[in-house]
Amino acid sequence: MLKKNIPNAITCANLLSGCIGIVFAFKGNLETAAYFVIFSGIFDFFDGMVARLLNVKSAIGKDLDSLADMVSFGFLPGVMMFHLLKGSDYSSDYLPYFGFLITIFSALRLAKFNNDERQTEDFIGLNTPMNTLFICSLPFIANDYPQVIASSILLIAITAVTSFLLVSEIKIFSLKFSDLSWAKNKIKFIFLILSAILIAFLKFAAIPFVLVLYIALSFLHFKGATPNKSI
């Protein structure tokens, strides 16, 4: 019984981290909130891996994972964008709520993922953790480039583009490993190595480049593959 609940406990740790991050985000402490997103991402990475290793995958675990992701990688980035728009160069009481489009499209993306049989191994549309990591990099980038992140036009464009990517038909490779062999995971290892180099030099400012790299490598990886029919 204990073994069966270990993956769910890890998923709940993802959820708890997301909840704590939301508290900090509502207070305007976006950088601390971003660190809790990283914790959520770590827990999200390992819950499925542990479930596979222990052979205790379940429908409840899958639903719990999506519910936790909705909080950590759906509501939390929406709150962060709300605060970024609130502090932007366009003064409006209503504009910040535009940021919650990220939350809405994250919910659509997670619902699509749970019911799309094409997404058993890889993703169709940008996954919510990667999108959230990108959104969470913006407060750090603002420390060095405040005039850029303060632009309401740029923030609205980021919100619109990322919302579209979440529900797009772009095929994206998953970063979850079934094993550690180079042959099966070459594209993943290349991505992780290049991302590590970018982050080492640029720190949080590297995240937008990491996102572009992720999409570009996915396009190259799946180029020429025959797309599956929609269910």
Helices and strands as residue ranges (DSSP letters): H 2-26, H 30-54, H 59-70, I 71-75, H 76-86, G 95-100, H 101-115, G 117-119, E 123-124, H 128-144, H 146-149, H 152-166, E 171-172, H 182-202, G 203-206, H 207-222
